[in-house]
């Protein structure tokens, strides 16, 4: 029962991603070709409102459902992993039009071949786990 | 109201709803980051026995797997019950660019030529999807997050590492779009 709220939040996420067309391969191509404002509008709105929301949460010391203060974890300070890892991610994002969330959302929207993309992503994650100690971070 | 939901959502409403999802998860005491599910699934499949990176307490991540299940359901609900059958409003320039690559715009969210069940019978296409997925999975774990973890959660918290990751996302995306996609399609 305690997991139902996460299923509902995920369902809302799937609906939002589909209705916003952020799960669209075509929209991602349009974004990387700078031919529409649509995706930039979505990400820009989310980031600006997100910055405001996080600022207010910190300022007011807002608490979560269990009464604990909401905390934000700082990312590790380094450069190579974010730049190299991010670039590899971007190559795959433009090719498949899907980042990890949309792969699954699209499976629900009726694109069965997304299962191959998901298998590839699991394989890539596993590969990273194997060689991570040999990579610059 | 129902008309507003059925039509494609405008960017400002979509962006606001994404922040709402981030806030819902923060309120539940969790953080919004989708790609860690891929690591969790590897662990559940037993990867922790061979590779230390996957030997962690994945049971604490079950909530995120539930979020993942919900997202599949949400995709189904939105496409089956909350959509009209009008073609996606893709820019004319993109339609023309893709046509030159031999990819016809079919009006849906994703090209059937790449993502339908029938597309899975083409070995070349299978390789594209598998390698593309591999890059996403490898890159998101290497960068410590994907679009949700870095572009939304990280940038909202003014994290410089997330900004670098997002620069990388666009660098890689543009190299693929302008230099590699023309070679493979």
Interface residues (C-beta under 8 A of the other chain):
Chain A: X3 X5 X6 X7 X8 X9 X10 X11 X12 X13 X14 X15 X16 X17 X18 X19 X20 X21 X22 X23 X24 X25 X26 X27 X28 X29 X30 X31 X32 X33 X35 X36 X37 X38 X39 X40 X41 X42 X43 X44 X45 X46 X47 X49 X50 X51 X53 X54 X57 X64 X65 X66 X68 X70 X72 X73 X74 X75 X76 X77 X78 X79 X81 X82 X83 X84 X85 X86 X87 X88 X89 X90 X91 X92 X93 X94 X95 X96 X97 X98 X99 X100 X101 X103 X104 X105 X106 X107 X108 X109 X110 X111 X112 X113 X114 X116 X117 X118 X119 X120 X121 X122 X123 X124 X125 X126 X127 X128 X129 X130 X132 X135
Chain B: X5 X8 X9 X11 X12 X14 X15 X16 X17 X18 X19 X20 X21 X22 X23 X24 X25 X26 X27 X28 X29 X30 X31 X34 X35 X37 X38 X39 X41 X42 X47 X51 X52 X53 X54 X62 X63 X64 X66 X67 X68 X69 X70 X71 X72 X73 X74 X75 X76 X77 X78 X79 X82 X83 X88 X90 X91 X93 X94 X97 X98 X105 X109 X110 X111 X114 X115 X116 X117 X119 X120 X125 X126 X128 X129 X130 X131 X132 X133 X134 X135 X136 X137 X138 X139 X140 X141 X142 X143 X144 X145 X146 X147 X148 X150 X151 X152 X153 X154 X155 X156 X157 X158 X159 X160 X161 X162 X164 X165 X166 X167 X168 X169 X170 X171 X172 X173 X174 X175 X176 X177 X180 X181
